[in-house]
Amino acid sequence: MKQSPFILFAVKLSLLSAVLFGMAYYMSGSGYIGLSRHQLAMMFIILFIITLLSFYIVMQSAQKSPRTFTYAFMFSSTIRLLVYGVFIALYCHWRPQVAMPFAVTFFVLYMIYTGFEIGSLLGFLKQK
């Protein structure tokens, strides 16, 4: 039985998130990151949901045509950057004491999640 590419991506993204959260949780408890575990959890939830939604939209568009895929990918990336930028700006405005560690941690996680999503999309397109 062949798994849906979206379900497969969701499982892999869950595993990646669990491993990264475990590492960040440990680093937070050790004092390496200047963030609380609640702040880390919020970051991971936001990144997980938006990455999953973005992958779904782009995957659905890839099944229609290459042109639709290109538009959807660019639109998804732009909206995602805007949402993340607003989220970081608002959070750093509300909590200026943790602005730098929050922004740096979010940026590192954004790069990891985006790389994972693009790698998964390329794998999906090769199978298609």
N, C-alpha and C positions, 0 to 999 in steps of 0.2 A: 504494500500500500504506500503510495507516494504522499509525502507530507506537503502541505501547502507551504509555499516559500515564506509567506507572512508568519505562519505559526513557527516555522523553523527559525526565522529571524528573531521572533519574540523570545523564544527559548534561549537562543544564543545571547541575545541582549540581556536577558535576565541573569544568565550566568556571568557575563562580563560585569554587570552592575553589582552582583553579589560579591565577586572577587575584589573589585575596586572599592566597594563600600567597606568590606572587611579590612582592607589595607588602610583606608582613610580612617576608619574607626579606631584601629590600633594606633595610628600616627596621632590622632586627636587625643587619645588617652595618654600617650607618651609625651605630649606637649610639642610635637614637631609641627603641628598645624595649629594656628591660633584660632580655631573655630570649634564651636561646640558640636556635639553629635547631632543635635536637632538641626543645626544649620546645614551640616553635611547631608542629612537625610532629605531635607527640603531640596537641596541642590540635585541630588540623585533622582528624586521623584520628578522634578521639572525636566531634567535632561532625558530621563527614560520615556516619559509620556510624549514629549515633543519629537524625539528621535523615532519612536514607534509610529507616530502619526505621519511624520514626514516620509518614512520608508513606505508606508501603506499608500500614500498619495502618489508617490513617484512610481512605485511598482504597478499600480493600476494604470497609470498613464503610459508606462512602457509597453503594456499589452495592446495599446491602441495604435500608436505609430511613433516612429523615431522623433518626429517633429513635436508631438505632444509630450513625449518624454523630456525633451530638451526644455520646453517651456515650463513644464511642471517642476523639473529639477531646479531651474533658476528661480522660479517663483518660491518654491519651498525653501531654498537656501536663503533668499532675501528675507522672507517673512521670519524665518527662524532666527537670523541675525538680529533683526529688529526687536523681536520678542525678548531674546536673551539680553540685548543691550538695555532695553527698558527695565527688565527684571534686575539686572546688575545695578543700574543707576538708582533705581528706587530703593533697593535693599541697602546699598552703600549710603544713601542719603538718610535712611532710617537708623542705620547702625554704623556710624562713621568710625567707631573704634575698631571694627573688624573689616573695614573696606578693602584694604590691601590684601590680606590673606584670602578674603572671600573672592575678590576679582581674580587673583592669580590661580587659586584652586579651580574656580569655575572655568577659566580659560584652558587650563590643562585638561580638565575633564571634557570640555567642548571639543578639543582637538582629538582626544581618544575616541569619543562617541562618533564624531564626524568621520574619522578614518575608518572606524568599524562599519558605519553605514555605507560609505562609498565602496568599501571592499565587498560588502554583502550585495550591493546593487550590481557591481561588476560581475560577481558570481551568478546572480540571477539573470543578467543579460546574456551571459555566455551559455546558460542552459536553455534560454528561450530561442 
